[in-house]
C-alpha cells in the first residue's frame, strides 16, 4: 500500500512481480503501481495547481488528450512548436513539484525493468476521455536520451501500440490495465508508439522523463 503520497516512504508490492520484455528494451511491469489510490490523489493535487488543458499542435489542431505537467519543466505545444517550458505558460508560475510518490515509483520501475538509476525531472500527465487517443509519435524533445521513459496507466484500461524505430507496419498491441507500468530505453528510447481510446472510462497516463 502506498503511504503519504506527498512526502512519506512507500512500500512496493510484495507479491511476485510480472516482468515481461514485450519488445527489445521495452518492459511491461504488470500491476507494479497497484493499488493506485495514492497516485490518483497526487494527480488531483498536481492538477489543482496546474489544471489540465487541451494543447494544440504547431499547425493549430487541438490534441485529443488533456494534459498537465509537474517537475522542473513541463511539456508544451502551440504555434511555436513542441518543447519544454520551465514555467506553466497559462499562469507564468513554476510547474508543481513532482510528488514524492511519483518520483519513487519512477525510480523503482526503471530499476525493476533493468535500466538502473533514473532521476526524472518532469512528468507529463495525460487525461484521456472515452473519445481521446494519441497517434503514433516518439518522445524526442528531451536533451538526455540515455534515460528511459517510464509510463504508468491509471483510471481505466487502454491498448498501447508499439511500432519501434520506424512508424510503419503493424504495431505490437499491449493492453495496459490500471497499475501497469511500461518502461522503454536504450536503443528503443526513441521508438514510435500510440495509444488507442480508453475502454469505457477515463484513463490517466503518467509519463516520466529526463528532459533537461
C-alpha positions as CSV (number, residue, x, y, z in Angstrom):
1,X,0.0,0.0,0.0
2,X,1.3,3.4,-0.9
3,X,1.6,5.7,2.1
4,X,1.7,9.5,2.4
5,X,1.6,10.4,-1.3
6,X,3.3,13.8,-0.9
7,X,6.4,13.1,1.2
8,X,6.5,9.8,3.1
9,X,8.1,6.5,2.3
10,X,6.3,3.9,0.1
11,X,6.3,0.2,0.0
12,X,6.2,-1.6,-3.3
13,X,4.1,-4.7,-4.0
14,X,5.4,-7.8,-2.1
15,X,3.9,-10.5,-4.3
16,X,5.9,-11.9,-7.3
17,X,6.3,-9.2,-9.9
18,X,5.4,-9.9,-13.6
19,X,8.2,-8.5,-15.7
20,X,7.7,-9.0,-19.4
21,X,10.0,-7.8,-22.2
22,X,7.4,-7.2,-24.8
23,X,9.9,-5.9,-27.3
24,X,13.7,-5.4,-27.2
25,X,14.3,-2.9,-24.3
26,X,10.6,-2.4,-23.8
27,X,9.5,-3.9,-20.5
28,X,6.0,-4.3,-19.0
29,X,5.7,-4.3,-15.2
30,X,2.2,-5.7,-14.8
31,X,0.5,-4.3,-11.8
32,X,3.6,-2.7,-10.5
33,X,1.9,0.5,-9.4
34,X,-1.2,-1.1,-7.9
35,X,-3.0,-0.1,-5.8
36,X,-3.2,3.3,-7.4
37,X,-5.1,5.3,-4.8
38,X,-2.1,7.5,-3.7
39,X,-1.2,8.1,-7.3
40,X,-4.7,9.1,-8.1
41,X,-4.7,11.5,-5.2
42,X,-1.4,13.0,-6.3
43,X,-2.8,13.6,-9.8
44,X,-5.6,15.7,-8.1
45,X,-3.0,17.7,-6.2
46,X,-1.0,18.5,-9.3
47,X,-4.0,19.3,-11.5
48,X,-5.3,21.7,-8.8
49,X,-2.1,23.7,-9.1
50,X,-1.7,23.3,-12.9
51,X,-5.1,22.4,-14.4
52,X,-5.5,20.1,-17.4
53,X,-5.7,21.9,-20.7
54,X,-6.2,20.9,-24.3
55,X,-3.0,21.9,-26.2
56,X,-2.7,22.4,-29.9
57,X,-0.2,21.1,-32.4
58,X,2.0,23.6,-34.1
59,X,-0.4,23.5,-37.0
60,X,-3.3,24.6,-34.7
61,X,-5.1,21.2,-34.4
62,X,-6.4,20.6,-30.8
63,X,-4.9,17.5,-29.3
64,X,-7.2,14.7,-28.3
65,X,-6.0,14.2,-24.7
66,X,-5.9,16.9,-22.0
67,X,-2.6,17.5,-20.4
68,X,-0.7,19.0,-17.5
69,X,2.9,18.6,-16.1
70,X,4.9,18.6,-12.9
71,X,8.6,18.9,-12.2
72,X,11.4,21.2,-13.2
73,X,9.8,21.7,-16.6
74,X,6.6,20.8,-18.4
75,X,6.0,19.6,-21.9
76,X,4.0,22.1,-24.1
77,X,2.8,22.6,-27.6
78,X,1.4,25.6,-29.5
79,X,2.2,27.5,-32.7
80,X,5.8,27.9,-31.5
81,X,6.3,24.1,-31.6
82,X,6.8,21.2,-29.3
83,X,9.1,22.0,-26.3
84,X,9.6,22.0,-22.6
85,X,8.8,25.1,-20.6
86,X,10.3,25.9,-17.2
87,X,7.0,27.6,-16.1
88,X,3.4,27.0,-16.9
89,X,2.6,29.3,-19.8
90,X,-1.0,29.6,-18.6
91,X,0.0,31.2,-15.2
92,X,3.6,32.1,-15.5
93,X,4.3,30.1,-12.3
94,X,6.6,27.2,-11.9
95,X,5.1,23.8,-12.5
96,X,4.2,21.9,-9.4
97,X,7.0,19.7,-8.0
98,X,6.9,16.0,-8.8
99,X,5.2,14.4,-5.8
100,X,7.4,12.0,-3.8
101,X,5.2,9.1,-4.6
102,X,5.6,9.8,-8.3
103,X,9.4,10.0,-8.1
104,X,9.7,6.9,-6.0
105,X,7.6,4.9,-8.4
106,X,9.5,6.1,-11.5
107,X,12.9,5.2,-9.9
108,X,11.7,1.8,-8.7
109,X,10.1,0.9,-12.1
110,X,13.2,1.9,-14.1
111,X,15.3,-0.3,-11.8
112,X,12.9,-3.2,-11.9
113,X,12.9,-3.0,-15.7
114,X,16.7,-3.3,-15.8
115,X,17.5,0.4,-16.6
116,X,19.3,1.2,-13.4
117,X,19.3,4.6,-11.8
118,X,16.7,7.0,-13.1
119,X,16.0,10.5,-11.8
120,X,13.2,12.1,-13.8
121,X,12.9,15.9,-13.8
122,X,9.5,16.1,-15.4
123,X,6.2,14.1,-15.6
124,X,3.6,14.7,-18.3
125,X,0.1,13.7,-17.2
126,X,-2.4,12.9,-20.0
127,X,-6.1,12.6,-19.4
128,X,-7.9,10.5,-22.0
129,X,-11.7,10.7,-22.0
130,X,-13.5,7.9,-23.9
131,X,-13.2,9.7,-27.2
132,X,-9.5,10.6,-26.8
133,X,-6.5,8.8,-28.3
134,X,-2.9,9.6,-29.3
135,X,-1.4,8.9,-32.8
136,X,1.9,7.4,-33.5
137,X,4.8,9.6,-32.3
138,X,8.1,9.4,-30.4
139,X,9.4,11.3,-27.4
140,X,12.2,13.3,-28.9
141,X,12.1,16.7,-27.3
142,X,14.3,15.8,-24.4
143,X,18.1,16.5,-24.2
144,X,19.0,13.3,-22.5
145,X,18.2,10.1,-24.4
146,X,20.3,7.9,-22.2
147,X,17.5,7.8,-19.6
148,X,14.4,5.6,-20.1
149,X,10.7,6.6,-20.4
150,X,8.5,5.3,-17.6
151,X,4.8,5.3,-18.4
152,X,2.1,4.5,-15.8
153,X,-1.6,3.7,-16.5
154,X,-4.3,4.9,-14.1
155,X,-8.1,5.0,-14.3
156,X,-9.2,2.6,-17.0
157,X,-7.5,0.2,-19.4
158,X,-6.4,1.0,-22.9
159,X,-4.3,-0.6,-25.7
160,X,-0.8,0.8,-26.3
161,X,0.7,0.4,-29.8
162,X,4.4,-0.1,-30.2
163,X,5.9,0.5,-33.6
164,X,9.6,0.6,-32.9
165,X,12.2,2.7,-34.6
166,X,10.1,3.2,-37.8
167,X,6.5,4.4,-37.9
168,X,5.1,1.8,-40.3
169,X,3.8,-1.7,-40.4
170,X,1.6,-3.5,-37.9
171,X,2.4,-2.4,-34.3
172,X,2.7,-4.6,-31.3
173,X,-0.5,-4.3,-29.3
174,X,-0.1,-4.1,-25.5
175,X,-3.2,-3.9,-23.3
176,X,-2.5,-1.8,-20.3
177,X,-4.5,-2.0,-17.1
178,X,-4.6,0.4,-14.1
179,X,-1.4,0.0,-12.2
180,X,0.6,-1.3,-15.2
181,X,3.9,0.4,-15.9
182,X,5.7,0.3,-19.3
183,X,9.4,1.2,-19.4
184,X,11.5,1.6,-22.5
185,X,15.0,2.8,-23.1
186,X,18.4,2.1,-24.7
187,X,18.0,1.6,-28.4
188,X,14.2,1.7,-28.0
189,X,14.3,5.1,-26.3
190,X,13.1,6.9,-29.5
191,X,10.6,4.2,-30.5
192,X,7.3,5.2,-32.1
193,X,4.2,4.5,-30.1
194,X,0.5,5.3,-29.9
195,X,-2.5,4.9,-27.6
196,X,-6.0,3.8,-28.5
197,X,-9.1,5.1,-26.9
198,X,-9.7,4.0,-23.3
199,X,-12.0,1.2,-22.6
200,X,-15.2,2.8,-21.4
201,X,-13.9,5.4,-18.9
202,X,-11.2,8.0,-18.3
203,X,-7.6,7.0,-18.5
204,X,-4.7,8.9,-16.9
205,X,-1.2,8.3,-18.0
206,X,1.9,9.5,-16.1
207,X,5.0,9.7,-18.4
208,X,8.3,10.3,-16.6
209,X,11.2,11.6,-18.5
210,X,14.7,13.2,-18.0
211,X,14.2,16.2,-20.2
212,X,17.0,18.7,-19.2
